Amino acid sequence: MPHIDYYLATISPNCYFAGTRPAEVAAKHGCTISYKPLDIMGLFARTGGTPPGQRHMSRQEYRLIEIERTAELLGIGVNNKPAFWPTNPAPSSYAVIAAQAAGGGDVGKLVAEITAACWRDEKNIAEDDVIKGCLEAAGFDPSLADSGLLSGAEAYEANLEDAVNAGVFGAPFFVTDDGARFWGQDRIDALDRHLAG
């Protein structure tokens, strides 16, 4: 059975734009999918990227334009300057890791709920009540937000190492079991075509 590693950042607007499409593509092709939340700022530091706030002003301005254009293209709401961004992505990432380990819900929907909470709903995804609401909406036990913090932290760190070793440098980033790499929510169609052969 083919497999996709999905490297994501819960504070990424492009992971918000990806929504549940990665899960839908995986299901279409009978693929398994592993969600690998990581520290995107740590990834930038390791792979030569520049955090958004440190980029030249022309790049910062154009990023905001592209966020608005992409949201319009996808027909979804967005606030290109969220009230709670950047925020600490670790708690929401740990929740994704715990939910994936526990099973019983929809991890793809959980990622979509968390990223939408940040980029659409003006919520702080570092707060327990926000994370618990996202867990519940995706069919998971909300108490997962309070469990597995040590194992979550270890997996979060391991995901960053795995990403660097796999040639990942941004999010969303998809790596198939045959080594094909796809960067960006606008490359999900290319991932789909690759899996179709």
Helices and strands as residue ranges (DSSP letters): E 3-8, H 13-18, H 21-28, E 32-37, H 40-47, G 52-54, H 57-74, H 90-102, H 107-119, H 128-137, G 142-146, H 149-166, E 173-176, E 181-183, G 185-187, H 188-195
